Amino acid sequence: MGSLAVATKGQWMTGVSTDINASFVKPGGKLGDMIFMESRVVGFGKNMAYTRTEFCDRNGQLLAYGSHTKFLGKTINHPKNVKFSEDGESVIEGQDLEEDVD
């Protein structure tokens, strides 16, 4: 999920994983229970991106969390990178892939 979080920042390529960590806090429940997941970029530097993912039950209790560090290197300036609007709903800089769909 860390790579998808990095992609939400407009990265065409999400780089190479340099560190992946997972910690399990408590059991996830029973078969059929709902689990919610959220991934976000917590840091974005010149060459590295840092993400965190959390899994919670329906009451918001933390079940597990993890981090994912990505080396971006030259992908940071890839010509197919885009910039999203503040709400993330549209591409405001670069080519929108949906424009290519027939």
KATAQUI-V615646 format. One record per backbone hydrogen bond with DSSP energy under -0.5 kcal/mol. CO is the residue of the C=O (numbers start at 1). NH is the residue of the N-H. E is the energy in kcal/mol with one decimal. If there is no record, write none. Layout:
# KATAQUI-V615646
co nh e
CO NH E
CO NH E
This chain:
# KATAQUI-V615646
co nh e
1 5 -2.1
2 6 -2.1
3 7 -2.1
4 8 -1.5
6 9 -1.6
6 11 -0.9
7 10 -2.1
10 82 -2.1
16 71 -3.3
19 69 -2.9
21 67 -1.5
23 25 -0.6
23 65 -2.3
30 33 -2.6
34 58 -0.5
36 56 -2.8
38 54 -2.4
40 42 -0.6
40 52 -2.2
43 50 -3.0
47 72 -4.1
47 73 -1.0
48 45 -3.3
49 70 -2.9
50 42 -2.8
50 43 -1.5
51 68 -1.6
52 40 -2.1
53 66 -2.5
54 38 -2.1
55 63 -3.5
55 64 -1.5
56 36 -3.1
57 60 -2.1
61 57 -2.0
63 25 -2.5
63 26 -1.7
64 55 -3.0
65 23 -3.0
66 53 -2.5
67 21 -2.5
68 51 -2.1
69 18 -2.8
69 19 -1.3
70 49 -2.4
70 72 -0.6
71 16 -2.3
72 75 -2.3
73 76 -1.4
74 77 -1.3
75 78 -1.7
78 81 -1.9
83 92 -2.9
83 93 -1.4
85 88 -1.7
90 85 -2.8
90 92 -0.5
93 83 -2.4
95 97 -0.6
96 99 -1.6
97 100 -1.6
98 101 -0.8
